[in-house]
């Protein structure tokens, strides 16, 4: 964990040295606000660690790590508007604290600043390659968000469709960040492929773990109400898998429960959770997470660097995929 803390301290210091303090305040204060709300910082940290697999001077990759974090938070600001979400990390969302127009405009300028920070990299010879990857995952994140919104109106979503959605909405940003870290370090094409696949599979495992924690996590540790996805009738991996394997009676019961908007919330969460337990969904979800985790670790093992250089990256992956918060 010491290595992770070192990377995190370097990144947080870089952020503090590059605040969004400018006029008009109404445009820039919301950016500082969302960036200071915290979060796991897993995307910038894994970009830095991907660079550090090959070179010790990971500070050279800090501008790109900041660009990734700015882009990620831009997407959160706009997602919160679309979802009409009142809270983000336990605090009012940007559009709630200010207004929707501010959220849209501040988000827009964040996207531009993400490119600005990529231009601050010391060596710009591979910038076109970096921009191409950045543009690719930026488009895919939008595609994933649209799929997620489409699912709200769908009566039937398959496991394959759901996994594709979370790959686009969650995984490709992490995968792209890690690949960019490798490019800045001048890694070869084979190792860049491994980095991308590490990020893609960790992202998929991370989201399945997130689905699991929302339903089966410890409320005291999770930091928010357990069962929120059930209360909101969200189509998570758990629900979709349950509908896929349930017999006719249990499938009908589950469909009735997740479409019922008049049932007491606590009773609904308890009843659906018990049904998921009866169907063995916790074990199935954990097994699926482990499948992606093992693929990610196999790609990490295949990267052609000394084993000691992989320790920090393996440690943060272990933390992310075995967390209870």
C-alpha positions in Angstrom: 0.0 0.0 0.0 3.0 2.3 0.5 3.6 2.4 -3.2 0.0 3.3 -3.9 0.1 6.1 -1.3 3.2 7.5 -3.0 1.5 7.7 -6.4 -1.7 9.1 -4.8 0.2 11.8 -2.9 2.1 12.8 -6.1 -1.2 13.1 -8.0 -3.1 15.0 -5.3 -0.1 17.4 -5.0 -0.2 18.0 -8.8 -4.0 18.7 -8.6 -3.5 21.2 -5.8 -0.8 22.9 -7.8 -3.1 23.2 -10.8 -6.5 24.4 -9.4 -9.3 25.9 -11.5 -9.1 29.5 -10.1 -10.1 31.9 -12.8 -12.8 34.2 -14.0 -15.7 33.9 -14.4 -16.0 32.2 -11.0 -19.4 30.8 -11.9 -17.7 28.7 -14.6 -14.6 27.5 -12.7 -15.8 27.1 -9.1 -18.0 24.1 -10.1 -14.9 22.4 -11.6 -12.8 22.8 -8.5 -15.8 21.6 -6.5 -16.3 18.3 -8.4 -12.6 17.6 -8.5 -12.2 18.1 -4.8 -15.0 15.7 -3.9 -12.4 12.9 -4.0 -13.1 9.4 -5.2 -10.7 6.5 -5.7 -8.7 8.2 -8.4 -8.2 4.8 -9.9 -7.9 6.0 -13.5 -5.1 8.5 -13.0 -3.3 6.2 -10.5 -3.3 3.3 -12.9 -2.1 5.5 -15.7 0.9 6.5 -13.5 1.5 2.9 -12.4 1.4 1.8 -16.1 4.1 4.3 -16.8 6.1 3.2 -13.8 6.2 -0.4 -15.0 8.8 0.8 -17.5 10.4 4.0 -16.0 11.0 5.4 -12.6 10.3 9.1 -13.4 6.5 8.6 -13.4 6.0 12.4 -12.6 6.4 12.9 -16.4 3.0 11.3 -16.8 1.2 13.5 -14.3 -0.3 15.9 -16.9 -2.0 13.0 -18.7 -3.2 11.5 -15.4 -4.8 14.9 -14.6 -6.4 15.0 -18.1 -7.9 11.6 -17.4 -9.3 12.7 -14.1 -10.7 15.9 -15.5 -12.4 13.9 -18.3 -13.9 11.4 -15.9 -15.3 14.1 -13.7 -16.7 16.0 -16.8 -18.6 12.8 -17.6 -19.9 12.6 -14.0 -21.2 16.2 -14.1 -23.2 15.5 -17.3 -24.3 12.1 -16.2 -25.7 13.5 -13.0 -27.7 16.0 -15.0 -29.1 13.2 -17.2 -29.9 11.0 -14.2 -31.3 14.0 -12.2 -29.0 12.8 -9.4 -29.1 15.0 -6.2 -25.9 13.6 -4.7 -22.4 12.7 -5.8 -20.0 11.2 -3.2 -22.4 12.3 -0.5 -22.4 15.9 -1.6 -24.8 17.9 -3.8 -24.2 17.4 -7.5 -23.0 20.4 -9.5 -26.4 21.1 -11.1 -28.0 20.9 -7.7 -25.5 23.2 -6.0 -25.6 25.7 -8.9 -28.0 24.9 -11.8 -28.3 22.8 -14.9 -26.9 25.4 -17.3 -23.8 25.8 -15.1 -23.4 22.0 -15.0 -23.5 21.8 -18.8 -21.1 24.7 -19.4 -18.6 23.8 -16.7 -18.6 20.2 -18.0 -18.0 21.5 -21.5 -14.9 23.5 -20.5 -13.6 20.5 -18.5 -13.5 18.5 -21.7 -11.4 21.2 -23.4 -9.1 21.3 -20.4 -8.5 17.6 -20.6 -6.9 18.2 -24.0 -5.0 21.2 -22.6 -3.3 19.0 -20.0 -2.4 16.4 -22.6 -0.5 19.2 -24.4 1.5 19.7 -21.2 3.3 16.4 -21.6 7.1 16.8 -21.9 7.5 14.6 -25.0 4.8 15.3 -27.6 6.2 13.0 -30.3 3.5 10.4 -29.6 0.7 12.9 -28.9 -1.3 12.0 -32.1 -1.4 8.4 -30.9 -2.5 9.5 -27.4 -5.2 11.8 -28.8 -6.5 8.9 -31.0 -6.9 6.7 -28.0 -8.4 9.5 -25.9 -11.0 10.3 -28.6 -11.8 6.6 -29.0 -12.7 6.1 -25.3 -14.4 9.5 -25.1 -16.8 8.4 -27.9 -17.3 5.0 -26.3 -18.1 6.4 -22.9 -20.9 8.4 -24.6 -22.1 5.3 -26.4 -22.2 3.4 -23.1 -24.2 6.1 -21.4 -26.7 6.1 -24.2 -27.0 2.3 -23.9 -27.5 2.6 -20.1 -30.3 5.1 -20.7 -31.9 2.9 -23.4 -31.9 0.0 -20.9 -34.3 2.1 -18.7 -36.9 1.7 -21.4 -36.2 -1.9 -22.2 -38.2 -4.8 -20.8 -35.5 -7.3 -21.6 -31.7 -6.9 -21.4 -29.3 -9.8 -22.0 -26.1 -10.4 -20.0 -24.1 -9.8 -23.2 -25.8 -6.4 -23.7 -25.2 -5.4 -20.1 -21.5 -6.4 -20.2 -21.1 -4.4 -23.4 -22.6 -1.4 -21.8 -20.4 -1.5 -18.7 -17.4 -2.1 -20.9 -18.1 1.1 -22.8 -19.3 3.2 -19.8 -16.7 2.1 -17.3 -13.9 -0.2 -18.7 -12.7 1.6 -21.8 -11.7 4.7 -19.9 -9.5 2.7 -17.5 -8.1 0.6 -20.3 -7.3 3.7 -22.4 -5.7 5.5 -19.4 -3.4 2.5 -18.8 -2.5 2.4 -22.5 -1.7 6.1 -22.5 0.6 5.6 -19.5 2.4 2.9 -21.5 2.7 5.1 -24.6 4.2 8.0 -22.6 6.8 5.4 -21.3 7.5 4.3 -24.8 6.3 0.7 -24.2 6.1 -1.5 -27.3 3.0 -2.6 -29.0 2.7 -6.0 -27.3 2.9 -4.5 -23.8 0.4 -1.7 -24.8 -2.0 -4.5 -25.7 -1.5 -6.1 -22.3 -2.1 -2.8 -20.5 -5.3 -2.2 -22.4 -6.6 -5.6 -21.6 -5.6 -5.3 -17.9 -7.7 -2.1 -17.7 -10.6 -3.5 -19.7 -11.0 -6.6 -17.5 -10.4 -4.8 -14.2 -13.1 -2.3 -15.3 -15.6 -5.1 -15.9 -14.7 -6.9 -12.7 -14.9 -3.5 -10.8 -18.5 -2.8 -12.0 -19.7 -6.3 -11.2 -18.2 -5.9 -7.7 -20.0 -2.5 -7.5 -23.3 -4.2 -8.4 -22.7 -6.8 -5.8 -21.9 -4.3 -3.0 -25.0 -2.2 -3.8 -27.1 -5.2 -2.9 -25.0 -7.4 -0.5 -22.5 -4.9 0.9 -22.2 -3.9 4.6 -24.1 -0.6 5.0 -21.6 0.5 7.7 -18.7 0.1 5.2 -20.4 0.8 1.9 -21.0 4.4 2.7 -24.5 4.6 1.1 -27.8 2.8 1.4 -27.6 -0.8 0.4 -30.3 -1.9 -2.1 -30.4 1.4 -4.0 -30.3 -0.3 -7.3 -33.2 -2.6 -6.4 -35.2 0.4 -5.1 -34.6 2.2 -8.5 -35.4 -0.9 -10.6 -32.0 -0.8 -12.1 -31.0 -3.6 -14.5 -27.7 -4.7 -12.8 -25.7 -7.9 -13.5 -27.4 -9.5 -10.5 -30.9 -8.9 -11.7 -30.2 -9.8 -15.3 -28.5 -13.0 -14.3 -31.3 -13.9 -11.9 -33.9 -13.5 -14.7 -31.7 -15.6 -17.0 -31.5 -18.6 -14.7 -34.7 -18.5 -12.7 -37.5 -21.0 -13.3 -40.9 -19.7 -14.6 -42.3 -19.0 -11.1 -39.3 -17.2 -9.7 -38.8 -15.2 -12.9 -42.4 -14.0 -12.8 -42.0 -13.1 -9.1 -38.8 -11.2 -9.8 -40.3 -9.3 -12.8 -43.3 -8.4 -10.6 -41.1 -7.1 -7.8 -38.8 -5.0 -10.0 -41.7 -3.4 -11.8 -43.6 -2.6 -8.6 -43.4 1.0 -7.7 -46.0 1.0 -4.9 -44.4 -1.6 -2.6 -42.7 -0.4 0.6 -39.1 0.2 -0.3 -37.6 -1.7 2.6 -39.8 -4.7 1.9 -39.0 -4.7 -1.8 -35.3 -4.6 -1.1 -35.5 -7.4 1.4 -37.7 -9.6 -0.8 -35.6 -9.2 -3.9 -32.3 -9.7 -2.0 -33.6 -12.9 -0.5 -34.7 -14.1 -3.9 -31.3 -13.4 -5.3 -29.7 -15.3 -2.4 -32.0 -18.3 -3.1 -30.9 -18.3 -6.8 -27.2 -18.3 -5.8 -26.6 -14.9 -7.5 -23.9 -13.8 -5.0 -21.7 -16.7 -5.8 -22.3 -16.4 -9.6 -21.5 -12.7 -9.5 -18.4 -13.3 -7.6 -17.3 -16.0 -10.0 -17.8 -13.7 -13.0 -15.8 -11.0 -11.3 -13.0 -13.5 -10.6 -13.0 -14.6 -14.3 -12.3 -11.0 -15.4 -9.8 -10.6 -12.6 -7.8 -13.7 -13.6 -7.7 -12.5 -17.2 -6.4 -9.1 -16.1 -3.7 -10.7 -13.9 -2.6 -13.0 -16.8 -2.1 -9.9 -19.0 -0.1 -8.3 -16.2 2.1 -11.4 -15.9 2.8 -11.3 -19.6 4.2 -7.8 -19.5 8.0 -8.0 -20.1 9.4 -6.2 -17.1 10.9 -7.3 -13.8 8.3 -8.7 -11.3 9.1 -6.1 -8.7 7.9 -3.4 -11.0 4.4 -5.0 -11.1 3.9 -5.0 -7.4 2.2 -1.5 -7.1 -0.2 -2.2 -10.0 -1.1 -5.6 -8.7 -1.7 -4.1 -5.2 -4.2 -1.4 -6.4 -6.0 -4.0 -8.6 -6.3 -6.3 -5.5 -7.7 -3.4 -3.5 -10.2 -2.3 -6.2 -11.5 -5.8 -6.8 -11.7 -7.0 -3.2 -13.0 -3.8 -1.6 -16.1 -3.7 0.6 -16.7 0.0 0.1 
